[in-house]
């Protein structure tokens, strides 16, 4: 879409089923979901593809996941992916729910953290890959990590960081020395404390910070910009002193209070992205804005 006026450009890759995640690197758009055909001229690509940002054609990159891809992150010639799959790669190999793929040829690298259940979200920071989902075991040598873990980007081993969420983690964002997590949990932290659906964790030791916005429903997406944490999900109350915010809110990173920013969408927000002074939002809503306008 044109950022100036919202018009759809000529770019039309035409996936034949749901797209769940996107990541852009240079002139390539990496796409994950549960499609089997994609591209301006449709090509077989099972749940994962690389598209030309100029014309929407599918490149030759074809890692051929055997089930849905939920999340993507790109760094240093590697595409990290998480989802429901158990095999992946241009030459398929076993990779349970999480894998690292070469950008050049789509082959799976030796990195194999082997989660025991679905990965919903990935976030990269330096040499660490933060992972959230439904798993309780993860790592090149599997160790117990309840729904949230930090992995070494070099060898896939699990670090000592263990925030021990009480239930599924849907979304992660890293800002400096803080890892923000959202999902279905009600307690979290190296020494667990009550945090309803949303928390800020120390990147050093996994302890929950004092930041406690206390959402009253699931958090599905996070985006951090400056001193603001934008949050989307299924909640209707949020903030250190809870106020009504339906499905979407802006929180102070310093104290967790909700700002006056209140777009008030009509249904759940599933994805957010921030660019300069604009917040892009997607989900199940049909009305959104401080003054309601229809946005399907």
Secondary structure, 3 states (H helix, E strand, C coil): CCCCCCCCCCCCCCCCCCEEEEEEECCEEEEEECCCEECCCCEECCCEEEEECCCCCECCCCCCCCCCEEEEEEECCEEEEEECCCEECCCCEECCCEEEEECCCCCECCCCCCCCCCEEEEEEECCEEEEEECCCEECCCCEECCCEEEEECCCCCECCCCCCCCCCEEEEEEECCEEEEEECCCEECCCCEECCCEEEEECCCCCECCCCCCCCCCEEEEEEECCEEEEEECCCEECCCCEECCCEEEEECCCCCECCCCCCCCCCEEEEEEECCEEEEEECCCEECCCCEECC
